[in-house]
């Protein structure tokens, strides 16, 4: 059986356009967020099937597609996303590496101004975004997609492993820090593990995801042993039904 090929640049652009055509009022992921989301799905401590993770790409807030959705549109998205998921998984398993979809950010383009009636929460969120450096602004959509997977499937963040918590912090440093604790973590990382440039940051991002894949691999492929509630009955033992006959002559004769 042939191995599915990764998406071409043209197919990534097509996927982005298809996602943008998601029926309103749903708010779908874009291509970069989707890439981070898929990695967040892959490194979970359990194998998650397509039917479970696919619906979350169509709305950041968990809304469902209408039943009247265009099936050809949905089938094409499913095909493209499945191929990207397979390519990312293959890259992590075989090479410990993948090329993330990072969108170019024009630092000269100012963000849209907040409306005059913006809430205090919106103003604080804008201030947190403005505090991000250019590297984190470029990586933020990808990392936001990864975080979306971690929120949809909380098993990863719930694992009692300091190495996993540290790896997640290395990714989430690129998201707006809103609490004093988050700001302190970011300041510590920037001080102890500074990033030289965007290429250095992308390499660190990929290595971190590969580390998470390694840390969760044993759980993800764990095959549980079936345990009996009662000891196994030998054929010459008394039948547990209480008949007084040997098991092989009673219920074990079937």
C-alpha positions as CSV (number, residue, x, y, z in Angstrom):
1,X,0.0,0.0,0.0
2,X,1.4,3.4,-1.0
3,X,2.2,6.0,1.7
4,X,-0.1,9.1,1.5
5,X,1.9,12.1,0.4
6,X,2.1,15.3,2.4
7,X,0.3,18.4,1.1
8,X,1.9,20.6,-1.5
9,X,2.0,24.4,-1.0
10,X,-0.9,24.7,-3.4
11,X,-2.9,22.2,-1.3
12,X,-2.1,24.0,1.9
13,X,-3.5,27.2,0.3
14,X,-6.5,25.3,-0.9
15,X,-7.1,23.9,2.5
16,X,-6.9,27.3,4.1
17,X,-9.6,28.6,1.6
18,X,-11.8,25.6,2.2
19,X,-11.7,26.1,6.0
20,X,-12.4,29.8,5.5
21,X,-15.6,28.7,3.7
22,X,-17.0,27.0,6.9
23,X,-20.6,28.1,7.4
24,X,-21.2,31.0,9.7
25,X,-21.3,31.6,12.6
26,X,-18.7,28.9,13.1
27,X,-15.1,30.1,13.5
28,X,-12.7,27.5,11.9
29,X,-9.0,27.1,12.4
30,X,-6.7,28.5,9.7
31,X,-4.0,26.4,8.1
32,X,-1.4,27.3,10.7
33,X,-3.7,26.8,13.7
34,X,-4.8,23.5,12.2
35,X,-1.2,22.3,11.9
36,X,-0.6,23.0,15.6
37,X,-3.9,21.3,16.5
38,X,-3.0,18.2,14.6
39,X,0.3,18.0,16.5
40,X,-1.6,18.5,19.7
41,X,-3.8,15.5,18.8
42,X,-0.9,13.3,17.8
43,X,1.1,13.7,21.1
44,X,-1.9,12.9,23.3
45,X,-1.4,9.9,25.7
46,X,-4.0,7.9,23.8
47,X,-4.7,7.3,20.1
48,X,-7.5,9.6,18.9
49,X,-9.4,8.6,15.8
50,X,-10.3,11.0,13.0
51,X,-14.0,11.0,13.9
52,X,-13.2,12.4,17.3
53,X,-10.7,15.1,16.4
54,X,-12.0,16.3,13.0
55,X,-15.2,18.2,14.3
56,X,-13.0,20.5,16.4
57,X,-11.3,22.1,13.4
58,X,-14.5,23.8,12.2
59,X,-15.2,25.9,15.3
60,X,-12.8,27.2,17.9
61,X,-15.7,27.2,20.5
62,X,-16.9,23.7,19.8
63,X,-19.9,24.4,17.5
64,X,-21.1,21.7,15.2
65,X,-21.4,21.7,11.4
66,X,-25.0,21.9,10.2
67,X,-26.5,18.7,8.8
68,X,-27.0,20.5,5.4
69,X,-23.3,21.0,4.9
70,X,-21.9,20.5,1.4
71,X,-20.6,16.9,1.5
72,X,-18.1,17.4,-1.4
73,X,-16.6,20.4,0.6
74,X,-16.4,18.3,3.7
75,X,-14.9,15.2,1.9
76,X,-12.2,17.4,0.4
77,X,-11.3,18.9,3.7
78,X,-11.2,15.5,5.3
79,X,-8.9,14.1,2.7
80,X,-6.4,17.0,2.9
81,X,-6.5,17.1,6.7
82,X,-6.1,13.3,7.0
83,X,-3.0,13.4,4.7
84,X,-1.4,16.2,6.8
85,X,-2.2,14.3,10.0
86,X,-0.5,11.2,8.6
87,X,2.5,13.1,7.4
88,X,3.0,14.8,10.7
89,X,2.7,11.6,12.6
90,X,5.1,9.8,10.2
91,X,7.6,12.6,10.6
92,X,7.5,12.5,14.4
93,X,7.7,8.7,14.5
94,X,10.4,8.1,11.9
95,X,12.5,11.3,12.0
96,X,11.5,13.2,15.2
97,X,11.0,16.1,12.9
98,X,8.4,17.9,10.8
99,X,8.1,21.3,9.0
100,X,5.4,23.4,10.8
101,X,3.1,25.7,8.9
102,X,4.1,29.1,10.1
103,X,2.5,32.1,8.5
104,X,4.5,35.3,7.6
105,X,3.7,38.2,9.9
106,X,4.1,41.8,8.6
107,X,5.6,43.7,11.5
108,X,4.9,46.9,9.7
109,X,1.2,46.2,9.6
110,X,-0.6,47.5,12.7
111,X,-3.4,45.4,14.2
112,X,-6.9,46.7,13.8
113,X,-7.8,49.2,16.5
114,X,-10.1,48.2,19.2
115,X,-13.6,49.6,19.0
116,X,-14.4,52.4,21.4
117,X,-16.9,50.2,23.3
118,X,-14.3,47.4,23.8
119,X,-14.6,45.6,27.1
120,X,-11.8,45.6,29.8
121,X,-11.2,42.0,29.0
122,X,-10.6,42.8,25.3
123,X,-8.3,45.7,26.2
124,X,-6.2,43.4,28.5
125,X,-6.1,40.8,25.8
126,X,-4.8,43.4,23.3
127,X,-2.2,44.6,25.8
128,X,-1.0,41.0,26.3
129,X,-0.8,40.5,22.5
130,X,1.1,43.8,22.0
131,X,3.6,42.6,24.6
132,X,4.6,39.7,22.4
133,X,7.8,40.0,20.5
134,X,7.9,39.4,16.7
135,X,9.0,35.8,17.1
136,X,6.1,34.9,19.3
137,X,3.6,36.8,17.1
138,X,4.7,34.6,14.1
139,X,4.4,31.3,16.1
140,X,1.2,32.3,18.1
141,X,-1.4,30.9,15.6
142,X,0.4,27.5,15.5
143,X,0.7,27.3,19.2
144,X,-2.9,28.5,19.7
145,X,-3.9,25.5,17.5
146,X,-1.9,23.2,19.7
147,X,-3.5,24.6,22.8
148,X,-6.9,24.1,21.2
149,X,-6.1,20.4,21.0
150,X,-4.9,20.3,24.6
151,X,-8.2,21.9,25.7
152,X,-10.3,19.6,23.6
153,X,-8.4,16.6,24.9
154,X,-7.1,17.4,28.4
155,X,-5.4,14.1,29.0
156,X,-2.0,15.4,28.0
157,X,-2.0,18.4,30.4
158,X,-3.5,16.2,33.2
159,X,-0.5,13.8,33.1
160,X,1.4,14.1,36.4
161,X,4.8,14.6,34.7
162,X,7.0,17.6,35.3
163,X,8.7,17.0,31.9
164,X,5.4,17.4,30.1
165,X,4.5,20.5,32.0
166,X,7.9,22.0,31.2
167,X,7.5,21.1,27.5
168,X,4.1,22.7,27.4
169,X,5.5,25.9,29.0
170,X,8.1,26.0,26.2
171,X,5.3,26.1,23.7
172,X,2.9,28.4,25.5
173,X,5.6,31.1,25.9
174,X,4.4,32.2,22.5
175,X,0.9,32.9,23.7
176,X,-0.2,36.2,25.4
177,X,0.6,35.9,29.1
178,X,-2.4,37.1,31.1
179,X,-1.7,36.1,34.7
180,X,1.3,37.0,36.9
181,X,2.3,33.3,37.0
182,X,2.3,33.1,33.2
183,X,4.3,36.3,32.8
184,X,6.9,34.9,35.3
185,X,7.2,31.7,33.3
186,X,7.7,33.6,30.1
187,X,10.3,35.9,31.7
188,X,12.2,32.9,33.1
189,X,12.2,31.1,29.7
190,X,13.3,34.2,27.9
191,X,16.1,34.7,30.4
192,X,17.3,31.1,30.6
193,X,16.5,29.9,27.1
194,X,16.5,32.9,24.8
195,X,15.6,32.5,21.1
196,X,18.0,34.0,18.6
197,X,15.6,34.4,15.7
198,X,12.5,32.8,14.1
199,X,14.5,29.9,12.7
200,X,15.8,29.1,16.2
201,X,12.3,29.4,17.6
202,X,10.8,27.0,15.0
203,X,13.5,24.5,15.7
204,X,12.8,24.7,19.4
205,X,9.1,24.3,18.7
206,X,9.6,21.2,16.7
207,X,12.0,19.7,19.2
208,X,9.5,20.3,22.0
209,X,6.7,18.6,20.1
210,X,9.0,15.6,19.4
211,X,9.9,15.5,23.1
212,X,6.1,15.4,24.0
213,X,5.6,12.6,21.5
214,X,8.4,10.6,23.2
215,X,7.1,11.3,26.7
216,X,3.6,10.0,25.8
217,X,4.6,7.2,23.5
218,X,4.4,4.4,26.2
219,X,0.9,5.6,27.2
220,X,-0.3,6.0,23.7
221,X,0.5,2.5,22.6
222,X,-0.2,0.8,25.9
223,X,-2.1,-2.5,25.5
224,X,-4.0,-3.2,28.6
225,X,-3.9,-6.8,30.0
226,X,-7.3,-8.3,30.6
227,X,-7.5,-9.0,34.3
228,X,-9.9,-11.5,35.8
229,X,-12.0,-10.7,38.8
230,X,-11.7,-14.3,40.0
231,X,-8.9,-16.9,39.6
232,X,-9.0,-19.0,36.4
233,X,-10.8,-22.3,37.0
234,X,-8.9,-25.4,36.0
235,X,-10.7,-28.2,34.1
236,X,-10.4,-30.6,37.0
237,X,-11.3,-28.1,39.7
238,X,-14.8,-28.1,41.2
239,X,-17.2,-26.0,39.1
240,X,-17.8,-22.6,40.7
241,X,-21.6,-23.0,40.2
242,X,-21.7,-25.2,43.2
243,X,-22.9,-28.4,41.5
244,X,-20.2,-30.5,43.1
245,X,-19.0,-31.8,39.7
246,X,-15.7,-31.0,38.1
247,X,-15.6,-27.9,35.9
248,X,-14.9,-30.0,32.7
249,X,-18.0,-32.1,33.4
250,X,-20.2,-29.1,34.1
251,X,-20.0,-25.5,32.8
252,X,-16.6,-26.3,31.2
253,X,-18.0,-28.9,28.9
254,X,-19.4,-26.4,26.4
